[in-house]
């Protein structure tokens, strides 16, 4: 078994413990807010970025314990915009490193088989140049694997969360959690990638949104393999081809890229119908 396979198996076993660490018996997040020195409790926002960051903090002692138990050192991203969130470095062989990013999203309340999706990191400088140190903790090519520790949850729906009100410490159990019904999973990021960008104008890789496919690692590249994922995103919107109408266009879909490379288009996992 390869080092990557061993690490993946251990990480998969580890995340099965995490739901109980963050959830009460009825599935609510045990984090209710933050406390000041006067023992006032202030509820937190349901903003995804805030929930994600607090979850990271909540889970970090468990992450450290996992690393120690399995012979890894933890190296955190030195800057907020650096990739990855955590680098696991083998204590007795520092050439073995694994990138792990926390990825948090919520279920679509109207279509609960779908989630809001993830961004899977940049396809910019450090992704194209695998020896670059720009915005990355260690060069991309020095990692033996790139993983997502994913968290999917339900937002509090149908209840009013008053972020302006302070609660007494004895009211903790009556405060509605902003998140509940957590599901944790681990996957290599290429396995859940789509062929579309993940956010606005930034150079981020997007994920698929069907929850069952995310958990099973059945993204658009899952049959093609990681090399196709790497090449596609290295060349995203950079290759110019004729559009068949007398003009030109930039390749921006996986089908166009596979056809351009004379690959097997039958290996593309089409997600359009799954995400409607």
Secondary structure as UniProt FT lines:
FT   HELIX           3..15
FT   TURN            16..17
FT   HELIX           18..22
FT   TURN            25..26
FT   STRAND          28..29
FT   STRAND          33..35
FT   TURN            37..38
FT   STRAND          40..43
FT   HELIX           48..69
FT   TURN            70..71
FT   STRAND          72..76
FT   TURN            80..81
FT   STRAND          86..90
FT   TURN            91..92
FT   TURN            94..95
FT   STRAND          97..107
FT   TURN            112..113
FT   STRAND          114..115
FT   STRAND          119..122
FT   HELIX           125..128
FT   TURN            130..131
FT   TURN            134..135
FT   HELIX           140..142
FT   STRAND          145..155
FT   TURN            163..164
FT   STRAND          166..168
FT   HELIX           169..174
FT   STRAND          179..188
FT   HELIX           189..192
FT   STRAND          193..197
FT   TURN            200..201
FT   STRAND          204..207
FT   HELIX           211..216
FT   TURN            220..224
FT   HELIX           226..234
FT   TURN            236..238
FT   STRAND          240..242
FT   STRAND          248..250
FT   HELIX           254..260
FT   TURN            261..262
FT   HELIX           265..267
FT   HELIX           273..275
//
